[in-house]
């Protein structure tokens, strides 16, 4: 937020629209409100969503690990926490990262071990270290003069040892956006299928039973994930208090891919 303020000719907080209620998530405006959960896209003229900013998602990952709900059925969360993130010196405001992620910022209530000692399943509040680098990405916006307009591309080239994809706006090139056929290998649907296949190969009967029935939403509500749900609820109650759950979009089944 300090960087956004510094970039403005007038750092007066933008007027809060009348339709935004108290406690609701805001975008990147309202500089007088710091340490709150913000929505994305963050542009002031963007329609409101319940998708959280990357900063808020990273803050939550300090407690839930980097694993998704489905991958945490196969990997112990205690083995998947971020140790550190690297920021350019020119873009790092220590006061802001402490406020967002640190035990002396908005996550302070979680630094008290008494608060989180009831967390089970390998979960804990594990704040990561914020590191700096003087190296600049050669294609960053700061590498170009102010007279040259730049924007991020919607084309993504993805490579893994098991396959390659070119995605346009999140859909495999050559397919209609949001089509099942165009689902990326890292989409929720394909990761769910991969987890089910792995659980069958490893003969994890309980995991297979959860993954092979119902919707994606019902999988996330299963008893095997109750520890993860408890952690998320604790974080929202104690630290990220205006976090609004983003319901919807998970009521799909594996059969839709057939």
N, C-alpha and C positions, 0 to 999 in steps of 0.2 A: 504493500500500500504506500510506503514511503516513496518508492520509485514512481508510482502512478502520480502521487502528489507533486513530485519534483518535475514531472513532465508537463504539468498544466501551467498555462499562463496565469490562471486564477485557481489557486488551490482551495477555494471555498468548496465544501462538500456539495455535491449535486443535490438538487431538491428531491426529496423522497416522494415518489408517486403516491397518490391517495389510496390506490388499490393494494399497496403493500402494507400488510398488517404488522403490528408489533410482534417481534419474534420470528417473522418470516425471513427467508434467506434473501439477501440482496446481491447485486452484482458487484462491480469493482468501484462503484461510487460510494457516497456517504462516508467520507474520510473520517468523520467524527466517531464512527463505529469501527473499532479495531478489535481483533481477536474473536470475531464472530464467524460462523460458517457462511460461506458465500456460494452462490450458484454459478454455473457456467451455461452457455457462453456469457462472458462478463461484460460485453458491450452494453452501454447504457440504453441503446435502442433495441436490444434483443428481447424477444418474448421471454416471459418468465418460465423457468423449468425447475425441476427438483434434482437436477444433476449437480453434484458437488464440485467445487473447484479442486484442482490437483493438490493444492496445499492442504485442504481439509482431508482429502483421501489419504495423503501421506501421513497426516497426523493420526488417522484411524489405523493405518497399517502398522504403526508403532505398537499397537495393542493386539491386532488380529493376525499379524504376520503378512507376508506378501502373498499368501495362498488365497485362492478363492474358496467359496464354500465347498465346491465339488472336489477340488484338488486336496483340500484338508482332510478328506475322507481317506486319502491314500498316503499322505506325507504328514509326519508329525510337525505341527506348527512351530514347536520350539526350535526347529532346525532351519527356519525360513524367515528370519528377521533381518532387516536392513542394518548394516553396521555404520554406513556413512553415505552422505550425498556430497557431490562436488558442485560448487557454484563459481562462476567467474567473479573475481575480486570486484570488478566494476559494478556487478549486480547484487552483491551480497550486503545486506543491511543486518548486522548481528542482532540488533534490538528486535527486528521483525522475525527472524528465524527463532529466536528464543521465545518470543510471544506465541508463535505458531506451533512450535514443536517441543519446547523445552520444559523441564520440570519446574522452572520458575516462571513459566508463562501460563497459558490457559490450561495446560495439562497438569498443573500443580497438584490438583486433588488426587491424581493417580500416582504421584510419587510417594504417597504415604502407603507403606506396605500393608497396613491394616485394611486399607480400602480395597485392595485387590488380592488379598491372601486367599479369598474364596474362589478365585479363578482356577479352573481345572483345565486339563487337556494340554498343558504346556504353554498356555497363554500368560502373558505378562506385559506390563508397560516397559518397553525397551527403547528409550530415546536414542536416536542415531546421532552420530557426530556430523557436524556441518563443516566441510573442508573447502578451502579456496584454491583457485588456480589462476595464474596470470595469463595462461594461454587463452586465446580467443578462437572460437570456431570460425573457420575461413568463410563460411556462408551465412554468418549471423547478420542481423540487421545492422549492427554496429560496424560491419565491414564495408558498408556502402555509404555514400554521401546522402545528405538529407534530400537532395534533388532527385534521387532514384527511389521510386516506390517499389517496395518488396512485399510479398505475402507468402505464406506457407502454401505448399502444394497439396492438393488432395490425392495425389498419386503416391502409393507406398510400395516399395519393392521389399519383399520379405523373403528371407532365406533361412532355412534350417537344414541340418544334415538329412532330414527326412522329406524335404520338399521345398518348392519355391512357389511364390505367388506374387502377382502384381495386383494391387487393390486400388480401386478408384472409389473414393468416398466410402471405404470400408467394405466394398463388394468386389469379388474377383472380376478382373477385367473381362469384358465380353458378356456379362450377365446384367440383368435388370437389378437396380438397387432394391434391397430388401427381399430378393428372391431366395428361396431355400437353396436352390442350385448354386447360387453365388455366395454361399456362406464360406467364410474364410476358415482355415484350419484352426485358427485361434478364436473363432466365434464361440459363444456359449453352447450352441447346439453341437458343434464338432468336438469341443472339449468334453462335453457330457458323454457323447458316443465313445470317445477314446477312453474315458474313465471307466465306463461300463465294460468295454472290451478288456481292459487291464484287470478289472476286478474279477472277471470270469476266468482269465488266464491264471490268476493267482489264487483262485478258489476262495475269494473273500465273500462268503455267502451273505453275511449281513449287509455289506456294502452293495453287493450285487442286487439284493432285494430292494434296497432303497432306490438305486439308480435305474432299475428296470421297470418301474411302475410310476404312474402319475405324471404330473407336470414338473417343469423345472422349479416352479415355486414350491411345490409340495416336497421336492427333494430338500430344498433349503429349510423347510419346516420340520424335517425328520428329527427323531430323538438323537440320532448320531451327531447332530450338529447343535445340540442344545448348549454346549459349552461355548461355542462361538457366538451364538445368539446372546448369551448372558454377558459376554465381554462387550459386544457392541452396545447393548442396552446400558451397561455400566458407564461406558465412555460417553454416550449421549447424555446420560443423567448427570455425570460429574464434570465433564469438560466441554464437549461440543454440544452445548445445550440447545441451540436452535437448529440442530440437524433434523430435517424433515424426511421421513422415509419416502423413497421413490417407488411407490407401488405401481404395478402394471408392467407389461413387457415380458413377464416370466411365465405366463400361462400358456406355454407351448409344450408339446410332447415330442418324443423321439419319432413317433409314427409320421410326423409331418414331413420327414425327410425321405419317406419311402415313395 
